[in-house]
Amino acid sequence: MLYHLLPNLEDVHIIFNLFNYITVRSAGAMATGLILTLLLGRPVIEWLKRKDIVDVPRSKLAETPPGDRKANMGGVLIVGVVTLATLLWADLANPYAVTGLVVMLWMGGLGFLDDYLKVVRGSPRGLVQAWKWAGSLLLALALGLYLLNWAPPAPAGPTTTNLPLFDEWLLVFTPWAYLVWVTVVINGSTHAMNMTDGLDGLAPGLAAIAMATFGVFAYVIGRVDTSAYLGLLYLPGAGELAVFAAAVTGTVLGFLWFNAQPARVIMGDTGSLALGGALGGIAVLLKAELLLLAVGGVFAAEAASVIIQTRYFKYTKRRHGEGRRVFRCAPIHHHFQMLGWRNEQIVVRFWILGILCAMVGFATLKLR
């Protein structure tokens, strides 16, 4: 909104020209997300607690002291603030920023339905798993079809993706294979984020690291000079995703103020599905899906631990009549809990691994 209003005032003062620059608007979006979340966090948490929207089974609500109750569905705060910060600072005529926001809102809405049914209505299962998968699959297919038919033109065509480590090498899909590819990336990112959200501060901290990293890549890919110098696929207009990524990063950092150990609020599926969708959506829009495996390495490890544990258990039960486990518990952060690591140790060490994964992502730029 500010992008469309304030630069017109540059005749009044040259300072208004700054709002043409993505770097300035990204900084503004991050600051807005951070400050608004810090200001709104306490009243939103108190309101959720007054409405008994807490992370406590309804059968045990009466016997749980108010001080031990964590507010649930804090993802509503994340989604709301990110939306406001993006609308305030982004170029609303830019299809990249708008598409990234729509993907986040869709997945956030799906998570909200799940949380509402579980927390407010008291349904133990929440949204039926089949409906949850149907919602995420429908979004991924819609995004894939949009990119195939109506997306901003990509120099190498819509069904391509960048290959990390290789200068100007591209992976090219057929249209149907590309739809499958987008579906796998969006659903993989979304559900990996959801699996990681099991300890106070774990998923939001890792999400902030990954989103900030992709914000830098968005800025680089959206510039013809830096993308050519670094051997990246140039996407005109993609730099506006840096504003959206900055809004998410600032908001999530603000949310960590209340979600750090011991947490006063958890984001629930509303937040985890929204953040996972936003991360996967940015990777798809930037044609940097394979980079997501490096930057989001911790998320990938969390999802892989669940898949390995489940498959191995089924295999050994069929083969030996008794299910066996690779990890003590999955996702893998619970494995370390059972090894005796304190929650704070797991969270901080996983954040360190997340930073290392981001550094690996940046290192691919120099290895091309």
N, C-alpha and C positions, 0 to 999 in steps of 0.2 A: 504494500500500500504506500509506504513512504517513498519507494522507488518511483512510483507514478506521480507523486505529488511534489516532493521537495526539490528535485533537480530543476523543475520549472521556475524555481525562485532564485536560480543562480545569478540572475540579473540584479537581484536585491543584495546578495552577498555570495562571494565565491565559495564559501564553506558548504553551501547546499549542493555544489557539484560533487562533493565527496560521496553522496548517496548513489552515484552512478557506479561506484567501485564495489566489486563483489567482496573484497577483503574488509572494507568498512562495514558493509551490511552483514557479513558473517560475524564479525566481532559484535555488532549490535544485536544480532539474533541470539548469540551465545549469552551475552550479558542479560538480555531480556528474559531468556529462559531460566537462567540461574536466579536472578533477582525475584522474578514472579513466583518461582517455586518456593524460595525461602520465605517470601511474604505470605503466600497462600497455604503453605504446608501445615502450619499449626491449626488454623481454623478448619481446614478440610479434614484433618485427622480427628479433631474434636467432634465435628459433625458426623463423621462416619461412626465414631464410638457411640455417640448419642443415639444413632439409628441402629445400634447393635450390629453394624457391618464390621465384624471382627474375625480374626483368624482363630476362632474357637468353635467347636461343634455346638449347635444349639442345645443339645442335650446337657452340655456341661457349662453353659453360659452362666447360669445362676451361681454355681459354685466356684467360678473363676473370679478372683479379685479384679476390680477395674484396672489396677496398676499393671496386671499381668496380661492384659488384653492388647493385642496389636490390631490396629485398624487394617482392614482388608480393602481390596479394590482401589489401592492408591494409584493404580495405572490410569484412573480417570484424570487425576491431576497431571500426570505426565502427558497424556494425549491432548488434554485441553490446553496446556501451556505451550506445547510444541506447535499446535495448530495456530494459536494466537501469535506466537513469535514468528512463525513462517509467513502468515498472512501480513504481518506488519512490515517485515523486512525483505521478503523475496519479490522477484518480478513475477507477478501473477499472470502474466501473458506467456511465461516460459513453461513449455509442456513438461520439462524434466522436473522442476520443483513441484508443480501441481500433481504430477503422477506419483512422485514419491510420497507426497502428503496423502493422496487418496489410498495408496496401498497401506500406509500406516493406519488410517482411519478405518479401513475395512477390517483389517486384522484386529485392531483394537475393539471394534464393535463385536466381532466374533468372540473375543475373550470376555467382553462385558456380559454377553448373554450367558456364557458359561459361569462366570462369577455370580451373576445375579441369581441364576437358578440354584447354585450351591449355597451361597451365603445368605441371600435374602429370602428365597423361597424354601430353603432347607432341603433341597433335593441332593442326596448324597452323590449322585453321578454327575450332576450338572448337565451341561449340554451333551446329548448323546454323541459318542465318539464318531459315529458315522456322519452325523450332521456337521461336526467340527471339521472333519476331513473334507466333506463336500464343500463347505464354505471356503476353505483354503485352496482347494483344487479349482473351484470356480474363479476365484481371484487370479490364480496363476494363469489359467487358460485365457481369461479376459486380458490380462497384461500381455501375454504372448501374442494374442491376435491383434491387440492395439499396436504393438511394436512391429508386427509384420505388415500392417496395412496403413496405419495413420501416424506412426511415430515420426519425429524429426529425422530427416535423411542422414544416414551414416555413410561416410565415403566408401566403405567397403561392403555396403549392403546391410540389411537388417538382421540377417541370420549368422552373424559373425561374433566371435569373442576373442579378446586379446589372450595371447599365451605368455605368461610370465617367463622371464629369462631370455625370451627370443625377440630380437629386434624386428618389428614389423611383420612378425609371423602371426597368422590368424587361423583360428579353427572355424571352419565353415560348415553349417548344418543345412539339411533340407528343411523346408518349412515345417513339416510334421515333426521332425526330430527336434527342431528348435522349440516347438511348443512343449514337448516332453522335457527338454533341457530347462526351460524357464520354470516349469512345474516342479521339477526336482529341486532347483535352487531355492525357490520361494518356500516350499514346504520344508526342505531341509533346514534352512536358516530359522524359520519360525519355530519348529519343534525342537531344534537344538537349543535355542534361547529359553524355551519353556522348560526343558529338562535341566538347564543350568540354574534356574531360579529356585534353588533349594536351601540356600543359606543367606542370612541377612547381609546385604551389600554385595553379594557375589555377582549376580547377573547385571545389575546396574553399573557396577564399576567396569566390568569387561565390555559392556555395551558402549560406555563413554569412550573407552580406548579405541574400540573398533570404529565407531562412528567418526571420531576425530580423524582417524587415519584415512578413512574413505572421503572425508571432507577435503583433505589435502589432495588426494588423487583426483577428486572431482574438479578442483580448481586447476590442476595441471592439465588434465585431459581437455578441459574447456578452453584452453589457450593454444592457439596455433603454433606459437613459438616454442613453448616448453614441451608440448606433446611431441613436436618434431624432433627436438633436441634429445628427448629421453626415449624416443622410439615407441611412443604410445599412439594408439588410435585416436586421432583428433575428432571430437564430437562437438560441433558448434552449439553453444548454449548450455552444455552440460555443466559448466562451471557454476550455474545457479544452484545445483545440488549441494554445493558447499555451504550455502546459506541454510538450507534445510538440515544438513548434517550438523552444523554448528548449533542450530536451535535444539536439536535432540541432545547434543553433548552437554550444553549448558543446563538444560532441564534435568537431565539424568544426574548431573553432578549436584544440583540443588536437591534432588530427591534423596541422594545419598546422605545428606545431612540428617534426615529423619529415618533412613533405612539402615544406617550403620549399626553395628552391634552396640548395645541391644536395641533392636529396631522398634520404633513406635508405629510403623506402618509397613505393610508389604504391598507390592504392586499387583499381585494376583495375575491371572491370565490376561486381564485387560492390558496390563503393562508389558508382560513378557511376549505375548503374541504381537502386540503393536510394535515393540522394538525389534523383534525378530523379522517381522514383515518389512519394516523400514530398512533394516540392514540388507536383507536379501533383495529388496527392490532397488536400492542404490547400486548394488553389485550388478544386477541385470541391466539397469539403465546405462551404467558406465561400460558395459561389456567387459567387466572385470570379475566374472563369476569365479574363475579359478583362483584369483587373488584372495577371494573370501576364505578359501581353505587355509591360506597362510595367515592372514590377518585375524581370522576367527578360529585359529587353531585350537583354542581351549574349548570353544563351543563344539567343534568337530570331535574332539576327544570325548566330551561328555556324551554326545549322541552315539559315537562309536562304542563306548563302554556299554551302553544299554543294548545296542544291537548284538554285540559279541556275547554279552551275558545271556540274553534271551535265546539266541540261536544255539549256543553251546549247551544251555540247560535242556532245551528241547532235543538236541541231538543225543546227549548222553542218556536222557530218559528213555528215548526210543532204542538206543543201542544197548544200554546196560540195565534198563528198568529203574534207574534212579537218576534224577537230575543233579548235575554237578555245576559248580560255579567257577568262573575265572576270577571274579572279584568278590570280596566279601559282601558288597552291596553296590548296586548301580542306580543312578549315575555315579561316576567315579569319585565325586566329592564326598559321597557317603562312605565309600571304601576307606578314604583317609580318616573320616570320623571314627570308623570302627577300628582303625589302627591306633587310635588314641590321640590324633591331632585335635587341638582345640579349634573351634569354629573360626576364631580370628586368624589363626595360623593358616588355615586352608584358604580363607578369603584373600589375605594379603599375598600369599604365595601364588595363588592363581592369578591375581592381578599382575604380579611380576612376570608370570608366564605370558599373560596377555600383552604386556609391553614388549616382551621379547618377540612375540609373534608379529606385532606391529613393526618392529625393527626389521624383521625378516621381509615383510612386505615392502618396506622402503628400500631394503637392500636389492630387491629385484630390479630397481631402477638403474642401479650402477652395474649390474651384472649383465645387462642387455648388450 
